[in-house]
Amino acid sequence: MENQEIQECSCFCRCHWGILSNRSLMARGAVIQVEGHGADDVVATLVDQVLQKGYRVVIASPDKDFKQLISGDVQIVMPVPELGRWSFYTLKHCIAQYNCDPCSELSLRCILGDDVDGVPGLQHLAPAFGRKTAIKLLKKHGSLENLLNAAAVRTVGKQYAQDALKKHADYLRRNYEVLALKKVMSLLLASLGFSSIYHTPQCCRGCECCSSRRIIGGGE
């Protein structure tokens, strides 16, 4: 990699950690802000719309909430500070890490809780309901909502699990509302002028992400 390419890549990494100003970010590409909505919800909305147009998506972020968007067509590039570089996180990595697919990973966090997002897990209400039980049930039922619906009408597991799911169903659904990324219905990709495909920047040449077509602002 040439010195200029290394500098560009370094700038990109620093930019994501918030060292570059908003003006600097705008000079490097489009900056989208939607009043009243978090950046992660905006990204989730754009990812959905871009996929509908037939593109693949790469999200550059350390935010683990984006793991729920991962699929065969959506990857994440995450910083690895101890290695001083960014690394791809794909569907294969997600399944290997959580032993379940991305949809179930979100449901798993709803059950186990998330300290970073301030979401307490079910274990403090039902101590016997741990990770092993959660994974086993989610593998069978696919999602938290499917699991809760099944538990409401029939026995889905051991008695402690059955009791916890029936008694704390509303609690788990509230966790889902907090952790699930939400679509910003007022945000339309076409209205932002995202109509052109740009070429691979020098700092990314040769990376896996550059095999994907990506969209940036190119309208009038």
Backbone torsions as a table, in degrees:
resi	resn	phi	psi	omega
1	MET	NA	131.0	179.8
2	GLU	-67.9	160.2	-180.0
3	ASN	-58.0	-41.5	-179.8
4	GLN	-62.1	-40.4	180.0
5	GLU	-65.7	-39.4	178.7
6	ILE	-64.2	-41.4	179.2
7	GLN	-62.9	-42.6	-179.6
8	GLU	-63.9	-42.3	179.6
9	CYS	-65.3	-39.5	178.7
10	SER	-63.1	-41.7	178.2
11	CYS	-62.1	-41.1	-179.4
12	PHE	-61.3	-43.4	-179.9
13	CYS	-65.0	-44.8	-179.5
14	ARG	-64.2	-37.1	-179.4
15	CYS	-58.3	-40.9	-176.8
16	HIS	-69.8	-25.5	179.1
17	TRP	-85.0	5.2	171.1
18	GLY	90.8	12.5	-179.6
19	ILE	-78.2	-35.0	177.6
20	LEU	-79.8	146.5	-179.7
21	SER	-78.4	169.5	178.5
22	ASN	-61.0	-36.6	179.2
23	ARG	-63.3	-41.1	178.6
24	SER	-64.6	-39.0	178.4
25	LEU	-63.2	-42.6	-179.5
26	MET	-62.2	-32.9	179.2
27	ALA	-68.6	-21.9	-178.1
28	ARG	-96.1	-9.2	-178.7
29	GLY	162.1	-172.3	-177.3
30	ALA	-73.5	141.0	172.1
31	VAL	-118.5	122.8	-176.4
32	ILE	-114.7	125.9	176.1
33	GLN	-128.6	134.8	177.8
34	VAL	-123.4	116.9	-176.2
35	GLU	-58.7	132.2	177.3
36	GLY	85.8	1.8	-179.0
37	HIS	-129.0	141.5	177.9
38	GLY	-72.4	155.9	-179.0
39	ALA	-61.0	-35.4	-178.8
40	ASP	-66.8	-34.4	177.0
41	ASP	-69.5	-36.5	177.5
42	VAL	-64.3	-45.0	178.8
43	VAL	-61.5	-43.8	179.7
44	ALA	-59.8	-39.3	179.4
45	THR	-65.4	-46.2	-179.0
46	LEU	-66.8	-38.2	177.5
47	VAL	-58.7	-46.1	-179.7
48	ASP	-60.2	-43.3	-177.8
49	GLN	-71.5	-37.4	178.7
50	VAL	-66.1	-40.3	177.7
51	LEU	-61.8	-37.2	179.0
52	GLN	-65.0	-23.2	178.2
53	LYS	-87.0	0.3	175.8
54	GLY	92.0	12.6	179.7
55	TYR	-95.9	160.8	168.3
56	ARG	-96.2	159.7	-172.8
57	VAL	-129.5	139.6	170.5
58	VAL	-124.4	123.6	178.8
59	ILE	-105.2	124.4	177.4
60	ALA	-98.9	105.5	-177.0
61	SER	-168.8	148.0	173.0
62	PRO	-86.9	-2.0	-174.8
63	ASP	-73.1	114.7	-177.6
64	LYS	-68.1	-16.8	178.7
65	ASP	-60.6	-25.7	-179.7
66	PHE	-71.5	-11.3	179.3
67	LYS	-61.9	-25.7	179.5
68	GLN	-70.2	-12.6	178.7
69	LEU	-92.4	-10.4	-174.5
70	ILE	-62.8	138.0	175.5
71	SER	-154.4	-170.7	176.1
72	GLY	-63.9	-21.0	-178.6
73	ASP	-109.3	0.8	-179.6
74	VAL	-129.0	123.5	177.2
75	GLN	-123.5	162.7	175.8
76	ILE	-119.9	140.8	169.6
77	VAL	-107.3	117.4	-174.1
78	MET	-116.7	141.8	177.4
79	PRO	-72.1	140.5	174.7
80	VAL	-119.4	88.4	-172.5
81	PRO	-55.0	-39.3	-176.9
82	GLU	-66.5	-22.8	178.1
83	LEU	-101.0	-8.8	179.6
84	GLY	67.5	30.9	-179.9
85	ARG	-152.5	174.9	175.9
86	TRP	-101.8	151.6	-177.7
87	SER	-136.9	145.4	179.0
88	PHE	-74.7	141.8	174.6
89	TYR	-126.6	114.4	-171.7
90	THR	-115.4	-179.9	177.2
91	LEU	-57.2	-39.7	179.6
92	LYS	-62.0	-42.2	179.2
93	HIS	-65.0	-40.5	-178.2
94	CYS	-62.7	-45.9	-179.8
95	ILE	-64.9	-39.2	179.7
96	ALA	-67.1	-37.7	-177.6
97	GLN	-73.1	-44.9	-172.8
98	TYR	-104.3	-6.8	-178.4
99	ASN	60.7	30.3	177.5
100	CYS	-161.8	167.9	-178.6
101	ASP	-80.1	168.8	-176.6
102	PRO	-56.7	-37.5	178.2
103	CYS	-61.5	-43.7	179.0
104	SER	-71.7	-28.1	178.6
105	GLU	-62.3	-42.1	177.0
106	LEU	-63.3	-45.0	178.2
107	SER	-62.3	-37.3	178.9
108	LEU	-63.3	-42.3	178.5
109	ARG	-66.3	-32.2	177.1
110	CYS	-63.9	-35.1	-179.3
111	ILE	-81.4	-44.3	-176.0
112	LEU	-83.7	-19.3	-178.6
113	GLY	91.1	169.5	-179.8
114	ASP	-144.8	107.7	-176.9
115	ASP	-64.4	-37.6	-178.3
116	VAL	-63.1	-42.6	-179.9
117	ASP	-88.1	3.5	177.9
118	GLY	68.2	32.5	-179.5
119	VAL	-108.9	110.0	179.7
120	PRO	-73.0	145.9	-178.2
121	GLY	-86.3	176.5	-178.4
122	LEU	-72.6	-20.6	-173.8
123	GLN	-62.4	-29.7	-179.0
124	HIS	-75.6	-13.0	174.4
125	LEU	-100.5	-32.5	179.2
126	ALA	-135.8	83.7	-172.6
127	PRO	-53.1	-30.0	-177.5
128	ALA	-76.6	-13.9	-176.6
129	PHE	-87.2	90.7	-176.4
130	GLY	-105.2	-169.1	-176.2
131	ARG	-61.2	-43.7	-177.7
132	LYS	-60.5	-44.0	178.8
133	THR	-64.7	-43.4	-178.3
134	ALA	-61.8	-46.5	-179.3
135	ILE	-63.1	-43.1	-179.5
136	LYS	-59.9	-45.0	-178.4
137	LEU	-71.1	-38.3	-179.5
138	LEU	-70.5	-33.8	176.4
139	LYS	-62.4	-35.0	-178.6
140	LYS	-78.4	-38.6	-172.7
141	HIS	-105.2	-14.3	172.1
142	GLY	90.3	-41.1	-177.5
143	SER	-150.1	164.0	179.3
144	LEU	-61.1	-44.3	-177.7
145	GLU	-63.5	-42.9	176.7
146	ASN	-60.8	-41.0	-179.7
147	LEU	-64.8	-45.4	-179.3
148	LEU	-65.9	-39.9	178.7
149	ASN	-64.5	-39.6	179.2
150	ALA	-67.8	-42.4	-178.6
151	ALA	-65.1	-24.2	-178.9
152	ALA	-73.3	-21.6	-174.7
153	VAL	-120.7	-12.7	179.6
154	ARG	-157.1	169.6	179.4
155	THR	-78.6	127.2	-177.1
156	VAL	-111.1	-10.8	-178.1
157	GLY	-168.8	-161.0	178.5
158	LYS	-62.8	161.9	-171.6
159	GLN	-59.6	-39.2	-179.5
160	TYR	-64.2	-37.1	178.9
161	ALA	-71.2	-43.7	178.9
162	GLN	-59.2	-47.5	-179.3
163	ASP	-62.5	-42.8	-178.4
164	ALA	-64.7	-43.3	-178.5
165	LEU	-66.2	-38.6	-180.0
166	LYS	-73.9	-41.5	-176.2
167	LYS	-73.4	-35.0	-172.7
168	HIS	-114.2	26.4	-179.3
169	ALA	-59.5	-45.2	-179.8
170	ASP	-64.2	-37.7	178.2
171	TYR	-60.8	-45.6	-179.8
172	LEU	-67.8	-36.4	177.6
173	ARG	-67.1	-34.5	175.9
174	ARG	-65.8	-39.8	175.7
175	ASN	-58.7	-40.9	179.7
176	TYR	-63.3	-42.2	179.9
177	GLU	-60.6	-35.7	-179.5
178	VAL	-74.4	-42.7	-171.8
179	LEU	-87.6	-26.6	-176.9
180	ALA	-74.1	135.3	174.9
181	LEU	-70.9	142.3	-174.7
182	LYS	-113.8	146.0	179.2
183	LYS	-81.6	135.4	176.9
184	VAL	-91.0	100.0	-170.7
185	MET	-63.4	-25.8	-177.3
186	SER	-82.5	-6.9	-176.1
187	LEU	-95.2	114.9	179.2
188	LEU	-117.1	127.3	-178.1
189	LEU	-57.4	-43.5	-176.3
190	ALA	-62.2	-35.2	-176.9
191	SER	-71.8	-14.1	-179.3
192	LEU	-89.8	-3.5	-179.0
193	GLY	78.7	23.2	179.0
194	PHE	-83.5	83.7	-172.5
195	SER	-123.0	-8.4	-176.2
196	SER	-119.0	153.8	178.2
197	ILE	-100.3	131.5	-178.8
198	TYR	-103.1	158.4	-177.7
199	HIS	-80.4	160.9	-178.7
200	THR	-61.1	127.1	175.7
201	PRO	-68.4	155.4	-177.2
202	GLN	-57.4	-36.9	-174.7
203	CYS	-69.6	-16.0	-177.4
204	CYS	-108.7	-2.9	-173.7
205	ARG	-57.7	129.8	-179.4
206	GLY	93.6	-11.3	180.0
207	CYS	-79.5	159.0	-179.0
208	GLU	-62.8	-34.6	-176.7
209	CYS	-63.5	-25.0	-174.5
210	CYS	-77.8	-6.2	174.3
211	SER	-80.7	-9.7	179.2
212	SER	-93.7	142.5	173.3
213	ARG	-79.0	137.7	-178.7
214	ARG	-130.3	158.1	-176.4
215	ILE	-115.0	137.4	170.4
216	ILE	-134.1	172.3	-179.2
217	GLY	-61.4	127.0	-179.4
218	GLY	-146.1	10.2	-179.0
219	GLY	-82.0	179.6	179.0
220	GLU	-70.1	NA	NA
